[in-house]
Amino acid sequence: TVNRDGVTLVQMRRGQKTKAGFHGISLGDLGLKLEEEVDYEWNVALIPNPLQGSLDITSTGGIRRIKAKQPMKDFNDYGKHGIWYDMLQDLTEKITDDPSNKVLIKERGDLLRQVGLPEAANLDHRAAG
């Protein structure tokens, strides 16, 4: 879900099983455009067994769309300006385009570790060798 001021703006479900890794969700594909300088909250719930809610894995985060002061060339520019989600998206797209690029994979793993996501970081660090 994506919420603004306690109101749910969009909610989606994926019914198929997916393997561990990185999975993107395009808000634009869901018909949602974030307004600039507005705080939003997102929630993700993984429900391995709908009959046992105690097994659910949940995460909540925040996002604010800001206007970049200058054009961004790549994930390094986004990072220098604190535009985290776009930085992660650009880096992940580069990895998708060149999945054997261990330098990019390690870079994303380092980024994920820096923001307190060690399990996700470990996936990339193992893949980078």
PyMOL CGO cylinders between C-alpha atoms (Angstrom):
from pymol import cmd
from pymol.cgo import CYLINDER

trace = [
    CYLINDER, 0.00, 0.00, 0.00, 0.93, 3.65, -0.38, 0.3, 1, 1, 1, 1, 1, 1,
    CYLINDER, 0.93, 3.65, -0.38, -0.62, 6.06, 2.10, 0.3, 1, 1, 1, 1, 1, 1,
    CYLINDER, -0.62, 6.06, 2.10, -0.82, 9.83, 2.46, 0.3, 1, 1, 1, 1, 1, 1,
    CYLINDER, -0.82, 9.83, 2.46, -2.10, 11.40, 5.66, 0.3, 1, 1, 1, 1, 1, 1,
    CYLINDER, -2.10, 11.40, 5.66, -3.48, 8.04, 6.78, 0.3, 1, 1, 1, 1, 1, 1,
    CYLINDER, -3.48, 8.04, 6.78, -5.46, 7.50, 3.56, 0.3, 1, 1, 1, 1, 1, 1,
    CYLINDER, -5.46, 7.50, 3.56, -4.61, 4.51, 1.34, 0.3, 1, 1, 1, 1, 1, 1,
    CYLINDER, -4.61, 4.51, 1.34, -3.93, 5.73, -2.20, 0.3, 1, 1, 1, 1, 1, 1,
    CYLINDER, -3.93, 5.73, -2.20, -3.10, 2.42, -3.81, 0.3, 1, 1, 1, 1, 1, 1,
    CYLINDER, -3.10, 2.42, -3.81, -3.03, -1.20, -2.77, 0.3, 1, 1, 1, 1, 1, 1,
    CYLINDER, -3.03, -1.20, -2.77, -1.90, -4.16, -4.82, 0.3, 1, 1, 1, 1, 1, 1,
    CYLINDER, -1.90, -4.16, -4.82, -1.48, -7.89, -4.41, 0.3, 1, 1, 1, 1, 1, 1,
    CYLINDER, -1.48, -7.89, -4.41, 0.77, -10.38, -6.12, 0.3, 1, 1, 1, 1, 1, 1,
    CYLINDER, 0.77, -10.38, -6.12, -0.59, -13.87, -5.95, 0.3, 1, 1, 1, 1, 1, 1,
    CYLINDER, -0.59, -13.87, -5.95, 2.29, -15.75, -7.52, 0.3, 1, 1, 1, 1, 1, 1,
    CYLINDER, 2.29, -15.75, -7.52, 5.25, -17.10, -5.62, 0.3, 1, 1, 1, 1, 1, 1,
    CYLINDER, 5.25, -17.10, -5.62, 8.47, -15.20, -6.16, 0.3, 1, 1, 1, 1, 1, 1,
    CYLINDER, 8.47, -15.20, -6.16, 12.03, -16.09, -5.32, 0.3, 1, 1, 1, 1, 1, 1,
    CYLINDER, 12.03, -16.09, -5.32, 14.25, -14.08, -3.01, 0.3, 1, 1, 1, 1, 1, 1,
    CYLINDER, 14.25, -14.08, -3.01, 15.74, -11.01, -4.61, 0.3, 1, 1, 1, 1, 1, 1,
    CYLINDER, 15.74, -11.01, -4.61, 14.84, -7.52, -5.73, 0.3, 1, 1, 1, 1, 1, 1,
    CYLINDER, 14.84, -7.52, -5.73, 11.37, -6.84, -7.08, 0.3, 1, 1, 1, 1, 1, 1,
    CYLINDER, 11.37, -6.84, -7.08, 10.34, -3.41, -8.26, 0.3, 1, 1, 1, 1, 1, 1,
    CYLINDER, 10.34, -3.41, -8.26, 6.89, -1.88, -8.21, 0.3, 1, 1, 1, 1, 1, 1,
    CYLINDER, 6.89, -1.88, -8.21, 6.13, 1.02, -10.53, 0.3, 1, 1, 1, 1, 1, 1,
    CYLINDER, 6.13, 1.02, -10.53, 3.76, 3.50, -8.92, 0.3, 1, 1, 1, 1, 1, 1,
    CYLINDER, 3.76, 3.50, -8.92, 3.15, 4.97, -12.37, 0.3, 1, 1, 1, 1, 1, 1,
    CYLINDER, 3.15, 4.97, -12.37, 1.96, 1.59, -13.63, 0.3, 1, 1, 1, 1, 1, 1,
    CYLINDER, 1.96, 1.59, -13.63, -0.50, 1.59, -10.73, 0.3, 1, 1, 1, 1, 1, 1,
    CYLINDER, -0.50, 1.59, -10.73, -1.81, 5.02, -11.75, 0.3, 1, 1, 1, 1, 1, 1,
    CYLINDER, -1.81, 5.02, -11.75, -0.15, 6.92, -8.90, 0.3, 1, 1, 1, 1, 1, 1,
    CYLINDER, -0.15, 6.92, -8.90, 2.01, 10.01, -9.26, 0.3, 1, 1, 1, 1, 1, 1,
    CYLINDER, 2.01, 10.01, -9.26, 3.56, 11.36, -6.09, 0.3, 1, 1, 1, 1, 1, 1,
    CYLINDER, 3.56, 11.36, -6.09, 3.26, 15.10, -5.48, 0.3, 1, 1, 1, 1, 1, 1,
    CYLINDER, 3.26, 15.10, -5.48, 6.45, 17.03, -4.79, 0.3, 1, 1, 1, 1, 1, 1,
    CYLINDER, 6.45, 17.03, -4.79, 7.38, 17.81, -1.17, 0.3, 1, 1, 1, 1, 1, 1,
    CYLINDER, 7.38, 17.81, -1.17, 4.66, 15.55, 0.26, 0.3, 1, 1, 1, 1, 1, 1,
    CYLINDER, 4.66, 15.55, 0.26, 5.40, 12.73, 2.70, 0.3, 1, 1, 1, 1, 1, 1,
    CYLINDER, 5.40, 12.73, 2.70, 4.07, 9.26, 1.87, 0.3, 1, 1, 1, 1, 1, 1,
    CYLINDER, 4.07, 9.26, 1.87, 4.24, 5.98, 3.71, 0.3, 1, 1, 1, 1, 1, 1,
    CYLINDER, 4.24, 5.98, 3.71, 4.56, 2.61, 1.99, 0.3, 1, 1, 1, 1, 1, 1,
    CYLINDER, 4.56, 2.61, 1.99, 3.86, -0.78, 3.50, 0.3, 1, 1, 1, 1, 1, 1,
    CYLINDER, 3.86, -0.78, 3.50, 4.79, -4.22, 2.23, 0.3, 1, 1, 1, 1, 1, 1,
    CYLINDER, 4.79, -4.22, 2.23, 3.53, -7.48, 3.70, 0.3, 1, 1, 1, 1, 1, 1,
    CYLINDER, 3.53, -7.48, 3.70, 4.69, -10.94, 2.70, 0.3, 1, 1, 1, 1, 1, 1,
    CYLINDER, 4.69, -10.94, 2.70, 2.03, -13.44, 3.67, 0.3, 1, 1, 1, 1, 1, 1,
    CYLINDER, 2.03, -13.44, 3.67, 3.40, -16.97, 3.43, 0.3, 1, 1, 1, 1, 1, 1,
    CYLINDER, 3.40, -16.97, 3.43, 0.25, -18.52, 4.92, 0.3, 1, 1, 1, 1, 1, 1,
    CYLINDER, 0.25, -18.52, 4.92, -3.02, -16.53, 4.94, 0.3, 1, 1, 1, 1, 1, 1,
    CYLINDER, -3.02, -16.53, 4.94, -4.31, -18.75, 7.75, 0.3, 1, 1, 1, 1, 1, 1,
    CYLINDER, -4.31, -18.75, 7.75, -1.39, -17.91, 10.07, 0.3, 1, 1, 1, 1, 1, 1,
    CYLINDER, -1.39, -17.91, 10.07, -0.98, -14.14, 10.36, 0.3, 1, 1, 1, 1, 1, 1,
    CYLINDER, -0.98, -14.14, 10.36, 1.82, -14.56, 12.89, 0.3, 1, 1, 1, 1, 1, 1,
    CYLINDER, 1.82, -14.56, 12.89, 4.08, -15.69, 10.01, 0.3, 1, 1, 1, 1, 1, 1,
    CYLINDER, 4.08, -15.69, 10.01, 3.59, -12.44, 8.06, 0.3, 1, 1, 1, 1, 1, 1,
    CYLINDER, 3.59, -12.44, 8.06, 6.67, -10.36, 7.33, 0.3, 1, 1, 1, 1, 1, 1,
    CYLINDER, 6.67, -10.36, 7.33, 6.00, -6.63, 7.14, 0.3, 1, 1, 1, 1, 1, 1,
    CYLINDER, 6.00, -6.63, 7.14, 7.99, -3.51, 6.41, 0.3, 1, 1, 1, 1, 1, 1,
    CYLINDER, 7.99, -3.51, 6.41, 7.11, 0.17, 6.40, 0.3, 1, 1, 1, 1, 1, 1,
    CYLINDER, 7.11, 0.17, 6.40, 9.03, 3.08, 4.98, 0.3, 1, 1, 1, 1, 1, 1,
    CYLINDER, 9.03, 3.08, 4.98, 8.65, 6.66, 3.91, 0.3, 1, 1, 1, 1, 1, 1,
    CYLINDER, 8.65, 6.66, 3.91, 9.15, 8.51, 0.68, 0.3, 1, 1, 1, 1, 1, 1,
    CYLINDER, 9.15, 8.51, 0.68, 9.03, 12.14, -0.37, 0.3, 1, 1, 1, 1, 1, 1,
    CYLINDER, 9.03, 12.14, -0.37, 9.26, 13.20, -3.99, 0.3, 1, 1, 1, 1, 1, 1,
    CYLINDER, 9.26, 13.20, -3.99, 11.65, 16.10, -4.44, 0.3, 1, 1, 1, 1, 1, 1,
    CYLINDER, 11.65, 16.10, -4.44, 12.62, 18.07, -7.49, 0.3, 1, 1, 1, 1, 1, 1,
    CYLINDER, 12.62, 18.07, -7.49, 16.26, 17.58, -8.45, 0.3, 1, 1, 1, 1, 1, 1,
    CYLINDER, 16.26, 17.58, -8.45, 18.17, 20.86, -8.60, 0.3, 1, 1, 1, 1, 1, 1,
    CYLINDER, 18.17, 20.86, -8.60, 19.98, 19.67, -11.73, 0.3, 1, 1, 1, 1, 1, 1,
    CYLINDER, 19.98, 19.67, -11.73, 19.75, 16.77, -14.19, 0.3, 1, 1, 1, 1, 1, 1,
    CYLINDER, 19.75, 16.77, -14.19, 21.03, 13.46, -12.82, 0.3, 1, 1, 1, 1, 1, 1,
    CYLINDER, 21.03, 13.46, -12.82, 23.29, 11.30, -15.02, 0.3, 1, 1, 1, 1, 1, 1,
    CYLINDER, 23.29, 11.30, -15.02, 23.34, 8.08, -13.03, 0.3, 1, 1, 1, 1, 1, 1,
    CYLINDER, 23.34, 8.08, -13.03, 23.05, 6.43, -9.63, 0.3, 1, 1, 1, 1, 1, 1,
    CYLINDER, 23.05, 6.43, -9.63, 26.17, 8.25, -8.40, 0.3, 1, 1, 1, 1, 1, 1,
    CYLINDER, 26.17, 8.25, -8.40, 24.53, 11.64, -9.03, 0.3, 1, 1, 1, 1, 1, 1,
    CYLINDER, 24.53, 11.64, -9.03, 21.31, 10.54, -7.35, 0.3, 1, 1, 1, 1, 1, 1,
    CYLINDER, 21.31, 10.54, -7.35, 23.32, 9.35, -4.35, 0.3, 1, 1, 1, 1, 1, 1,
    CYLINDER, 23.32, 9.35, -4.35, 25.28, 12.61, -4.04, 0.3, 1, 1, 1, 1, 1, 1,
    CYLINDER, 25.28, 12.61, -4.04, 21.99, 14.50, -3.88, 0.3, 1, 1, 1, 1, 1, 1,
    CYLINDER, 21.99, 14.50, -3.88, 20.24, 12.12, -1.46, 0.3, 1, 1, 1, 1, 1, 1,
    CYLINDER, 20.24, 12.12, -1.46, 17.71, 10.84, -3.98, 0.3, 1, 1, 1, 1, 1, 1,
    CYLINDER, 17.71, 10.84, -3.98, 17.76, 7.29, -2.66, 0.3, 1, 1, 1, 1, 1, 1,
    CYLINDER, 17.76, 7.29, -2.66, 14.93, 5.50, -4.46, 0.3, 1, 1, 1, 1, 1, 1,
    CYLINDER, 14.93, 5.50, -4.46, 16.00, 6.75, -7.89, 0.3, 1, 1, 1, 1, 1, 1,
    CYLINDER, 16.00, 6.75, -7.89, 19.60, 5.85, -7.08, 0.3, 1, 1, 1, 1, 1, 1,
    CYLINDER, 19.60, 5.85, -7.08, 18.56, 2.29, -6.20, 0.3, 1, 1, 1, 1, 1, 1,
    CYLINDER, 18.56, 2.29, -6.20, 16.36, 2.04, -9.30, 0.3, 1, 1, 1, 1, 1, 1,
    CYLINDER, 16.36, 2.04, -9.30, 19.10, 3.25, -11.65, 0.3, 1, 1, 1, 1, 1, 1,
    CYLINDER, 19.10, 3.25, -11.65, 21.68, 0.93, -10.11, 0.3, 1, 1, 1, 1, 1, 1,
    CYLINDER, 21.68, 0.93, -10.11, 19.29, -2.04, -10.27, 0.3, 1, 1, 1, 1, 1, 1,
    CYLINDER, 19.29, -2.04, -10.27, 18.45, -1.29, -13.92, 0.3, 1, 1, 1, 1, 1, 1,
    CYLINDER, 18.45, -1.29, -13.92, 22.17, -1.25, -14.74, 0.3, 1, 1, 1, 1, 1, 1,
    CYLINDER, 22.17, -1.25, -14.74, 22.55, -4.64, -13.02, 0.3, 1, 1, 1, 1, 1, 1,
    CYLINDER, 22.55, -4.64, -13.02, 19.56, -5.98, -14.98, 0.3, 1, 1, 1, 1, 1, 1,
    CYLINDER, 19.56, -5.98, -14.98, 21.20, -4.81, -18.21, 0.3, 1, 1, 1, 1, 1, 1,
    CYLINDER, 21.20, -4.81, -18.21, 24.57, -6.33, -17.22, 0.3, 1, 1, 1, 1, 1, 1,
    CYLINDER, 24.57, -6.33, -17.22, 23.86, -9.12, -14.68, 0.3, 1, 1, 1, 1, 1, 1,
    CYLINDER, 23.86, -9.12, -14.68, 27.46, -10.34, -14.66, 0.3, 1, 1, 1, 1, 1, 1,
    CYLINDER, 27.46, -10.34, -14.66, 28.84, -6.95, -13.60, 0.3, 1, 1, 1, 1, 1, 1,
    CYLINDER, 28.84, -6.95, -13.60, 30.14, -7.83, -10.13, 0.3, 1, 1, 1, 1, 1, 1,
    CYLINDER, 30.14, -7.83, -10.13, 31.27, -4.26, -9.44, 0.3, 1, 1, 1, 1, 1, 1,
    CYLINDER, 31.27, -4.26, -9.44, 27.69, -2.93, -9.76, 0.3, 1, 1, 1, 1, 1, 1,
    CYLINDER, 27.69, -2.93, -9.76, 26.29, -5.83, -7.75, 0.3, 1, 1, 1, 1, 1, 1,
    CYLINDER, 26.29, -5.83, -7.75, 28.79, -5.22, -4.94, 0.3, 1, 1, 1, 1, 1, 1,
    CYLINDER, 28.79, -5.22, -4.94, 28.02, -1.48, -5.09, 0.3, 1, 1, 1, 1, 1, 1,
    CYLINDER, 28.02, -1.48, -5.09, 24.32, -2.19, -4.51, 0.3, 1, 1, 1, 1, 1, 1,
    CYLINDER, 24.32, -2.19, -4.51, 25.16, -4.61, -1.71, 0.3, 1, 1, 1, 1, 1, 1,
    CYLINDER, 25.16, -4.61, -1.71, 27.30, -1.96, -0.03, 0.3, 1, 1, 1, 1, 1, 1,
    CYLINDER, 27.30, -1.96, -0.03, 24.49, 0.57, -0.39, 0.3, 1, 1, 1, 1, 1, 1,
    CYLINDER, 24.49, 0.57, -0.39, 21.96, -1.81, 1.16, 0.3, 1, 1, 1, 1, 1, 1,
    CYLINDER, 21.96, -1.81, 1.16, 24.29, -2.56, 4.07, 0.3, 1, 1, 1, 1, 1, 1,
    CYLINDER, 24.29, -2.56, 4.07, 24.79, 1.19, 4.70, 0.3, 1, 1, 1, 1, 1, 1,
    CYLINDER, 24.79, 1.19, 4.70, 21.04, 1.69, 5.13, 0.3, 1, 1, 1, 1, 1, 1,
    CYLINDER, 21.04, 1.69, 5.13, 20.60, -1.24, 7.50, 0.3, 1, 1, 1, 1, 1, 1,
    CYLINDER, 20.60, -1.24, 7.50, 19.45, -3.99, 5.14, 0.3, 1, 1, 1, 1, 1, 1,
    CYLINDER, 19.45, -3.99, 5.14, 22.09, -6.66, 5.80, 0.3, 1, 1, 1, 1, 1, 1,
    CYLINDER, 22.09, -6.66, 5.80, 20.07, -9.63, 4.51, 0.3, 1, 1, 1, 1, 1, 1,
    CYLINDER, 20.07, -9.63, 4.51, 19.44, -7.92, 1.17, 0.3, 1, 1, 1, 1, 1, 1,
    CYLINDER, 19.44, -7.92, 1.17, 23.08, -6.81, 1.07, 0.3, 1, 1, 1, 1, 1, 1,
    CYLINDER, 23.08, -6.81, 1.07, 24.22, -10.39, 1.61, 0.3, 1, 1, 1, 1, 1, 1,
    CYLINDER, 24.22, -10.39, 1.61, 22.30, -11.52, -1.50, 0.3, 1, 1, 1, 1, 1, 1,
    CYLINDER, 22.30, -11.52, -1.50, 24.36, -9.11, -3.61, 0.3, 1, 1, 1, 1, 1, 1,
    CYLINDER, 24.36, -9.11, -3.61, 27.65, -9.75, -1.83, 0.3, 1, 1, 1, 1, 1, 1,
    CYLINDER, 27.65, -9.75, -1.83, 27.28, -13.49, -2.40, 0.3, 1, 1, 1, 1, 1, 1,
    CYLINDER, 27.28, -13.49, -2.40, 26.43, -12.88, -6.07, 0.3, 1, 1, 1, 1, 1, 1,
    CYLINDER, 26.43, -12.88, -6.07, 29.43, -10.57, -6.48, 0.3, 1, 1, 1, 1, 1, 1,
    CYLINDER, 29.43, -10.57, -6.48, 31.75, -13.22, -5.07, 0.3, 1, 1, 1, 1, 1, 1,
]
cmd.load_cgo(trace, "trace")
